[in-house]
Amino acid sequence: MKNKIALLSTLFALTLTTCVNKVPITGRKQVSLVPEYELVNMSLTEYQKFLNEHKPLPITDNRAQMVKNVGVKIQNAVTKFMADKGLSKRTDGYQWEFNTVDEAVVNAWCMPGGKVVVYTGLLPVTQDEASLAVVMGHEIAHAIARHGNERMSQGMAVQFGGLLLSAALQNKPQETQNLFLQSYGLTSTLGILKYSRTHESEADKMGLVFAAIAGYDPNAAVTFWERMAAQGGAKPPEFLSTHPNDETRIAEIKAFLPEAMKYYKR
């Protein structure tokens, strides 16, 4: 029995070792037990389901054009940064897509594989392209950093005892779908698994770098988050409800701005 336990412990340790990666820019070590390509494939189905239920604006709409234009610039910035750092494999399987949904929700998100949605309710707060780039850079950074994978891995371990994703999809398809949606913050009815403070801080920093490479002044992040803070109150917007204290976030962004500005070419 002892030998069996020792063997299982060794195998588990080896699994963790092979699944340890470093987050770009911050260098934090992370453990992802779910193969990213499986989540990318899953996102293709879930993204289309979402768009079927929430019709996006046509590209002829000025708001949709702006979101796509900013998104493509961030996409190119991510591609360049990853190539320069020898990390292009991190975006293997990505099929970038940027859609705008006409709903009064102050939010945006990005699934694995570069599947992005921006709600029109966010645009009065962003006000300009630079601030929109800050938000989209932040959300895309969550995907690039594989924060959802970390949460999905934790959820798989708790709910399914470490069952492989493929087996979970076959045996418990609805529960697995719910966990996926929760892990990426795509539903409010099931209870969002909030990003940790560490995840949010990483997404802020990475998003600023991506926005800067895309040609947007990172300083726009400060005024944007000040406007977001003003949107608070008894019931803050969904985008704020899963994020750190406003004053703390703004202070951390200001501290990181000199680093982000190194990537900004006026």
N, C-alpha and C positions, 0 to 999 in steps of 0.2 A: 504493500500500500504506500509506504514511504517513498519507494522508488518511483511509483506511478505519479505521486504528487510532485516529486522532484522533476520528473520528465515533463509534466504539464507546465510547471513553473518555468522550466528552461525554454519550452516551446513558446510560451506566452511572452517571455522576455525577448526572444528572437523576433517574434512578430512585432513587438513594440519597436525594436531596434530598426527593423526594415521599414517601418511606417513613420519614422521620425524625419521631418523635414524642417527647413528653416524658412521663416517668413521673410520675403524680400523686404529690403530697407531696414526693418527692425532687427532681423537676425534671430528672433525668438524661435526656439525649438518647439515644434508642435507634433502631436501624434494624431494621425488620421487613419482609422482602421477601415474606412470604406474607400474602395478604389475610386478616384476622382472621375474616371471615364464613365463609371456606372451612374454617378450623379449627373454628369453632363448629359448622358443619354436620357435619363429620367426627366431632366429639365425640358428637353425638347417636347415631350408629351404634355407635361404640366403647363408649360408656357402657352401652348396652343389651346389647351383647355381654358386657361384664363382668358385668352383673347376671344375665344368663342362666347364667353359669358360677359366680357367687358369690352365691347367693340372699340378699337382704337380710332383716333382721328385719322382722316385721310391725309396723305402726305402733302396735299394741296393746302392744308390748313397751316397758317404761319407758325402756330405753336408747335405743331408736329415737325415742321421743317427745322425750327430752331433746335428742338430736342435732338433730332437726327444729326444735324450739323455738329453740335457740341459733342454728341456721342461718338461720332466717327473720329473727331479730333482726339478724344480721350482714348479711343481704341488704338489709333495710330501711335499715340504716346506710350501706351502700355506695350504695344508690339516692339517699339524701338527700345524701351527700357529693358524689357526682358531679353531682347537680342543682345544688347550691349553687356548685360550681366551673365550671358550664357544660360539663361533660364527660359528659353523659348518653349521647351517641353511643358512648362507649367500651363500653357494655354492650348495644348494639343486638344483638338476636337471642338474648339470654340467656333460657333457660328453666330457671329455678332448680329444683334437685332435691337432696334430702338423704337419703342412705341409710346405714344402719348394717349392716356385714357382721360376722357372728359368727365371727371368726378371731383367733387369738392373735398378731396382728401389731401392733406398736406404731407405728402410722402413720395418716395421713389424706392425702387429696389432692383437688384440684379441677381438672377439665377446663375448657377454654374453654366459655363458655355457662352457667357456674354449676352444673356437674354434680359434686356432692360425694359422697365416700365417707369414712366414719370406721369404722375397725376397732375391735371391742370390746376388743382387746388394749391399746388406748390409754387406755381409760377408767379403769383402776386407777391410772394415772399422772396423769391430769388431775384426778381425784377430785371436782372440783366444776365448776359451770357456767362460772365465770369463767375457769378454766384451759382448759376446752374451747373457750371463745370465743377465747382467745388462739391456740390451735392452728388453729381453723377460720378465724379472721381472717387468720392467716398464710398458710394454703393458698389461700384465696380471693384474697388479695393477689397471689399469684403469677399468678393468672389475670387479674386486673384490670390488673396491670403488664405483662402479655403477655410474661412471661419465657419461657414455652414457645415462643412465636412466635419469639423471638430465637434459641433453640436450634434450632428447626425450620428457620429460615432458614439458619443456619450449616450444618446437616446437609444441606439441599437443595443448597447450594452445593458442598459437598465430595463428596457421593455422586452427585448427579445433574447436576453442572455448572451449577446455577442453573435447571434445568428447572422449569417452572411446576407447581404442585401438581396441577392438574387433569390435566396430561399425565403426571405421575409416577404418579398414581392409575390412569390408563388403561394405561400401559406397564409399570409396575413396582408393581402393587398391594400385594404382600406386603412388599416392601422399604419402601414408603411407609408402610404400616401400622406396621411395626416401628419406623421412625423416629419416627412420631407417639407411639407408646407410650414409647419411650425419652425423647423430649423432655419428656414430662410425668411421667416417673418412675413409670410404671404397670406396669413389669415388672422383675424382677430376673434373668430368664434371658437377656436379650439384652444386658445391660450398660447400666446407667443413665447417661445423660449428666447428670452432676451439675450442679446449679445453681452458679453462681459465688458467690464471697463477696459480690460486689456485689448479686446477686439476693437472697441470703439476708438481707442487711442491709436491703434495701428492703422485703422481705416482712415482716420483723420490725416495722419502723417503721409501715408501712401497716396491718398487722394490729392493732397496738396502737391506732391511731386508730379503725379500724372497730369494734373491741371496745369502746372507750370511748364512741363514739357510740351503740352498742347498749345501753349502760347497765352495762357490766362494768368493774370497777376494773382498769386496766392494770397495777397493781402485782402482780397475780396472775402475770404473766409471769415475774417473778424466781423465785418459789418453784417454779413449774412447771419452769423450765429447771434449777433445782437438783435437782429430783427426776429429771429426764431424765438429768442428768449422773451421778446415782447408779445409773442403769440401765446405764451403760457397762461397761467391762471389756475382756476379750480380744475379744469380738465384740459391739459395741454394736448396739442396735436399728436397723432400717433407717432409721427417722426421723432418728436421730442420725448415721448413717454418711455422709450427704450434706450435713452441716451443719458450720459452723465450730467452732473450739475453744470449749468450754463457757465458760471463764473470759472469753474475749474477747467472746463473744456476750452474756453476762450484764452485763458492764461497759458494752457499747454500749447495751443496753436500759435500764440505769439512767440513762445519760447522756441518753437520749431521753425518759424518763418525764415530765419537766416539760412537754414539748411535748404528749405524748399526754394528759396530765391536763387540758389546756385543753379537751378535747372531752368530758370525763367530768362528767356531771351527777348528783350524789348524790341 
